[in-house]
Amino acid sequence: MNLSIQRTLAIFLKDVKDVTRNLFVTTTLLVPILLAIAYRNLGDITLEIHYTVINLTFSSVTAFVQCTLIAEEKEKNTLRTLMLSPATTAEILLGKSLLSLLITLMTILLCIQITGYVPEHVGLFALAIIGSCLFYLALGTVLGLIAKSVMEASVVVLPIMFLFGFGTMLETLASNNAYLKLLEYLPNLQLLRFAELLEQQKFTSIGLPLLVIGIWSLLGALLAVMVYRKQLQKR
């Protein structure tokens, strides 16, 4: 697959300029940060609380920023120009995802500094975080391509914020109801499960949650490419 770094970086730099002028997008960064500060002031912070903040970052920053950036391109009709340019699907989707990825990682680093979370194994933690981030980038891309405007994008992403941001609360519900057992395989709950196993140093068992997160990311990426190409055909 031909991938031009120059074209990818050009798309990324354009997004950087757009975000600096969009206060609506940048204010979403405050949501997980303020939550982290609130939890820190409560005193004792459990592992579940640490990952509630991290999962909220994925939903309120990664998915939201990605969704609104793409929806804004559609609203301004600049996405059509981008699609008709020499840039490939991979270059466009990668370029449109780089900024959201960097913002997410910086926000997570800041939040865990605030809450005082220190993972047992930094390398494995980073792997799980990046794997999860890829899923939310794909999800934000799909929602952004479906939405017709920034306002619509900000509405359609709200259920995602609640489901995946505060979804760790669903774990108790799923464990008490056989019909809701599948909820345990949501990527946010699998990330928490991974963290629990990592905390217990059960390194031989962390492969399953990492695999599930990887499957979610792969399916999300495939869906994002399919929706993008469908939009491209309409142009």
N, C-alpha and C positions, 0 to 999 in steps of 0.2 A: 504494500500500500504506500503510495507516494505521499509524503508528509513534508510540507514546507514550514520550517521553523519560523522563517521571516513572516509569512502570511499569518501563522498562528499568533505570533507576538503582536502583529499589527491589530488583530481582532481583540487581543487581550488589552492592549494599550488604549484602544477606543473605549472599552468597557470601564477602564480606570477613570477616564475623563468623564464618562456619563455618570458614574457613581458619585464622584466628587460634587456633581451638580444636583444630585438627587437626595435631598434630606430625608425623604420618606423611606428610602431604602436603608440609609445609614443609621437611622434611629432604631431599626430592628436589632442592631447589634447590642443595644442597651438592655434588651429583654433578659437574655441569659446572664449578663454581667450584674444587673441589679438583683436577679434572683440569687446569684452566687453570694453577693454581699449580704442579702437578707438571711441566707442560711448560715453564713459565717457568724453573724451576730447572734444566732440562736444557740451557739455553743457546739455541742457534740454533733458531728456530721457523720451519718452512716454512709456505707458504700452506695446504697440505693439513692441517697440524696445527691452524692457526687455524680452519679450517672443520670439522674433526672436533669441536672444542669447540662451535662454533655449532650443528652438526647434532645433537650430543648434547643440547644445550639444548632444541632443538625436540622431541626424542623423550622425554627424561626430565623435562622441565618442562611444555612446552605440551601435548603429547598426554596425559601422565600426570596432570597436575593437572586438565585438562578432563575426562578419563575418570573420575577418582575423585570429582570434585565432582558429576557427574551420577549416578554409581552410588550415591553416598551419599544423594542425593535420592530415588532409587528405593527404596533399602533402608529409609529412614525413612518412605516412602510420601508424602513431601511433593511429589514430582514430579507425582503424580496430582492433588493439590490445585492445583498451578501450572497444569497442563494444563486443568483445569476452570475456571480463573479467566478473567476477561475479557481477559487478556493474549493477544496474537496469537503465532503461531509465530515470526515475526521478532523480536518483543520478547523472548520467552523465550530463543531461541537466541543473540541478541545480548547480552542481559543475562548469560547464563551463560558467555559467551565473553570478556567485557571483562576480568575479573580475570586469567584465564589469559594474555590478550594483554599486559596491563601487566606481569605478573610475568616473562613471557618477555623483553620488551624491556629491562627493568631488568637481568635476569640476563645477557643478551647484552652490554649496555653494560659491565657489571662485568667480564665475562670477557675482552672485547677490551682493556679497560684493563689487566688483569692480564697478558695475553699480549703486549700492545704492538702490536696490529694497528691499522693506519691505512689504511682503504680509499682507493683512488685517487679515487673520486667518491662523496661521502657521500650525495647524493641518489639515485643509482642503487643504491647499496648498501642504503639504507633501503627502496627500492621492492622489491628482491629479498627482503629480510628479511621485510617485511610480507606479501608475496605467499606466501612459504613458510609463514609463521606461520598464514595462513588455512587452508592445507591440513592442518596438524597440529591445528588447532582442530577442523576438521571430522572428522578421523580420531578424535580423542579423544572427540568428541560421539557418533559412531557406536558406538564401543566401550563408552562409558558407558551408552548406551541398551540395548545388547545384554546387558551384564553384569547379573547379578542382585544383586550385593553389592559392597562396596568391596574385599573380599578377592579376589573373582573378577576385578574390574577390574584390580587390581594384577598379576594373573597374565597376563591376556590382552594387556596392554600391553607385557609383557617382550619378545616377539618383535619388536615395533615398535621398541623401544629399540635392539636389536641391529642390525636391518636398516637403519634410518634413522640411528641414532646413529653407528655405526661402518661405515656402508655405503660410505664413501670407499675402504675397503680392497677393495671389490668391483670398483673401476674396473680394476685390473690384471687381475683374473680375467676380466672382461667383454671386455677388449681382446684377450685371448689365446684366446677361445673364441667362435666365430661364433654358437653357440646361446644365448649369454648376452649378446648385444649389446644386447638390450632393457633390460638392467639399467642401461645408460648413461643411460636416460631417466627413472630414478627422480629425484624432486625434489631429494634431497640431492646426488646426483651432478651434476645440472644446476646447482645452486647453486654447487658447486665449479667447474664449467666456466665459469659466469658470472664468478666471481671471477678465474679465470685470464685470461679475455679482458679483464676490466676492468684487471687488473694490466699487461697488454700494451698497454692503451689502444686495443684494437680495438673501438671503440664501435659500428661498423657491424655487428658480428657478435654483439653481446650480446642482440639481439632474440629469437633462437631459444631460448636457455635461459630467458629471461624468459617467452616464450610457453608453453613446456612447463610451467614452474612454474605459470603462470596457468591452464592447462588442468587440471592436477592439482587446483588449488584449487577451480575451478569444479565439477569432477566430485565432489570431496569434499563441497562445500556441497550439491549436489543430492542426494547420497546421504544426507547428514545430515538434510535436510528430509524425504526419503522415509521413512527409518527413524523419525523423530520422529512423522510423521503416522500411520504404521502403529501405533506405540505408543499414539497418541492414540485411534485407533479401538478399541483393546482396552479403553480405559477406559470 
